[in-house]
Amino acid sequence: MTKKSKNILDYLHFATHAPNLEELWAEHTSFMAGYGFDRLIYGCTMFKTQTSLGDPDDFVILTNHDPAYVHEFMDGGLFLHAPMTTWAARSEGAASWRKIREVMADVPATPDLIRLNDVNQRMGVLQGYTISFKSVSSRIKALISLCGEAQMSAEEVDAVWREHGYDLILVNNVVHLKILSLPYAPPNRSLTKRQREALQWVSDGKTTQDIAMLMGLTAATVEKHLRLARDSLSVETTAQAVMKASLHNQMYILET
């Protein structure tokens, strides 16, 4: 069933040196397809609370699923009702979708859960594994959903995991840690060079007047860059902008 072609050590060497998210994700989806997991969703929130995963607009989301599925699953909010999301929010490690379904078999079938099952059936999202990554922060939760090829049975997926699961957990953990280290800009939320520079000076404790002198601008222009940075990051205060830009590695970027 599997069609592995890449040596794991070679792949880990690539992953740890990947220059950006685009190249890392393209290579990772190809690598995982070699084990029969041809559709992936990586999700990470850095704004988790006791009652919420945070604003979905602030999630780091990487996927190679069909856009129609992403539209219904992510944009339509169905991910919030997925048994795998519920499991991952309170657990760490790896779990078979079949096992998670068995554990949650007694959960009442809500309209959202019925709709989710219908979408998964139509789109061939049937068998797979979810890895919920360990975090040292209560604000961070990350997972990756590994969907088996549409023709694979639950038994075949579990057989692949029995043989290769240990290595696949290692590989996905390394990729997860690498993702956390790379710049991520959600759609329409990337900062300009000037906005980033102004936020960097704020994080260094400089006043608006200090920043104006350092950047060779007027104080009004600095305020404009900070306002646009707040708008781009969808926050209310400059302090929040600094925090969000830092968490998404949008500050102190080495220009290429």
CORHU-V473987 format. One line per field, one symbol per residue. burial: + if it has 16 or more other C-alpha atoms within 10 Angstrom, else -. A space follows every 50 residues. Layout:
burial = ???
This chain:
burial = -----------+--+--+--+--++-++++++++++++++++++++++-- --++---++++++-+---++-++----++++++++-+++--+-+++++-+ ------------+-+++-++----+++++++++------+++++++++++ -+---+++-++------++-+++-++-+++-++++---+++---++++++ +++----+--++------+--++-+++-++-++----+--++-+++++++ +-----
